[in-house]
Structure formats: C-alpha cells, structure tokens
Amino acid sequence: MDVSGGHVLIIEDEPIIALELEALLSDLGYRTFDIADSPGDAMRFAASNRPDLITADYRIHSGTGAEAVERIRAAFGRIPVVYVTGNPDAFDHGDTPVVDKPISLSALAAACGRATGGS
C-alpha cells in the first residue's frame, strides 16, 4: 500500500490511544496527522486539511466517531475509513473495516489496505 505522505485524521478521545495510532500509522507510511476528540473538532480538521484516511473510535466526546465520519463524508466526499474501537458490535459499520482494541499493527495494516483499496 503506497501511502507515502498521506494525511490521517484520527478521531479518538483517549490521548494515549491516539498517540499509539499515530505511531503505528507512521510505521505504515502515513506522514501527517490531526487528532480530534469530538465530531465538531473532526469536522474542523477535515475542512482545514482533507484527510487521505480517517480512523475513528465509536464512542467519543459529544457524539460518536460514526457521526463524525458521516458529517465529513457528506461535506467532502468519500474518504477511506477504518474504525478502531473496543465496541465493534455496538454499531452498524457496514463494510467499513474495524480494528478491535488493543490495536495490533498487522490488523491495522490489513484494515487500512482494505479501506484504501490496497492489499
């Protein structure tokens, strides 16, 4: 999967997990990141720097990651998404890849590949 220079919007309200995701995604080749902990922050970050990939937890401050993703896609079109959550059965994620917490690099890499049309 060629993501060199790719930008990721991480929607996560736990700072330690957000930083872990940033490190793992950096290992996968992504280079720039925004971290949002609410749907409103996620929308503002997406408007200022359209992401190449979004990772989203389900339960976040002031709403859900799914709500944030819906709002961003409605405003900016299709953006690949990977849900990273400890609650994979709590919501209908359709065919969007899901990585369960705790996060493994191999599971994250596979999910990013599916989301972006890579391997």
MODAPE-V631481 format. One line per field, one symbol per residue. ss: DSSP state (h for helix, s for strand, l for the rest). psi: psi as a letter, one per 40 degrees, with the letter a starting at -180 (. if undefined). burial: I if it has 16 or more other ideal C-beta (glycine too) atoms within 10 Angstrom, else O. A space follows every 50 residues. Layout:
ss=???
psi=???
burial=???
This chain:
ss=llllllssssslllhhhhhhhhhhhhhllllssssslshhhhhhhhhhll llssssllssslsshhhhhhhhhhhhlllsssssslllllllllllssss llllhhhhhhhhhhhhlll
psi=hheheihhhhhhehdddddddddddddeeidiiihieiddddddddddgh ieihhhidhihfaidddddddddddeahhiihhhiefdeeihebehihhi iihidddddddddddeea.
burial=IOIOOIIIIIIIIOOOIIOIIIOIIOOIOIOOIIIIIIIOIIIOIIOOOO IIIIIIIIOIOOOIIIIIIOIIOOOOOOIIIIIIIOOOOOIOIOOIIIIO OOIOOOIIIIIIIIIIOOO
